[in-house]
Amino acid sequence: IPGYELLAKLGEGGMGVVYLAKQLGLNREVAIKTLTGTTIAKAMLARFWAEAEVMAEVKHPNVVQVIELGEHAGKPFMAMEFVKGGSLAGKLR
């Protein structure tokens, strides 16, 4: 993804994968979420864009901020604020 260097896979779910990345222009760590699969259903794509819109509207210290929304190599991606400390699922356990 132009402007980012992928560093490690953080997690994977039914819809996509999240990577730790370095945002090159600002030299900071971010999380990059992208959809998986060779073909992406319209419903899944609509859900991805809707998730990004909702996250961008919410301003709260407990909600990560969306930094960028885009497409690379035919797949959408969302760059988000990276919060250290493990996954939410791990914290809930």
N, C-alpha and C positions, 0 to 999 in steps of 0.2 A: 504494500500500500504506500504510494508516494507520500513522503513526509514522515514516515514512521519506520522504525526498525523493530520487528517482532523479536522478543527475547525469550519467551517461554509460554507454553500453554497453561492457563490457570484452571480451566474447567471446560466441560462439555455437557450438553444436554440434548433433549429431543429436537430442539430447534436450531441450535448453533453451537459455536465454540467461542470462548473468551481467551484472549491472549494478553500477556503483559507486554507492553511495547514502550519504546522510547519515542517521544515526539521530538523529532530532530530540530525543528526551528526554535523551540523553546527549551530543549534539553531537559525534559521532565518525563517521568513515568506516567503512562496512561493505560487504561484497559481498552482493548479493541474487541468488540463483539461482531461476529459475522455469521451469516447463515451457512449451513452445510448442505451438501448434496449437489448433484450435477444439474438438476432442474429444481427450481423453487416454485412451489404452487402460489398462485395469486393470493390466496387467503393468508398464507404464511408471510408473504411479502407485505401485505396490508397490515398484518399484526405487528410486524417489525417496525414499520414506519409509525404506526399508532403508538407503540411503546416509546419510541424516541420523542414524539411530540408531547406525550404526557410527562415524561421525565424532564423535558426542557421547560415545561410550564411550572413544575414544582420547585419552589425555593425553600429548602429546609436543610438544616445541618446533617440530618440523617439520611438524605437522599443524594446520591452522586449526581454530579452535573454532566450533561452531555456537552462535549467539546466540539464535535463535528459529526455530521451525517453525510455519507457519500456512497459511491459505488466504485469498485475496482475489479477489473477482470470479470465483469458481468454479475458480481455479487455485492449486495449492500453491506456496509459496515457502519458501526457506530463507535466513535472514540469517546470514552468517558473518563472522568476523574478516577484515578486509581487510589483505593484506600487499602493500606496495609493492614494485616491482622487476620487473614484467613477468610473463609466463606461464611455467609450467613447461615447456611445449613450446619456448618461445624459449630458455630456459636449456639445455635438452637439445641444441638445435641447436648 
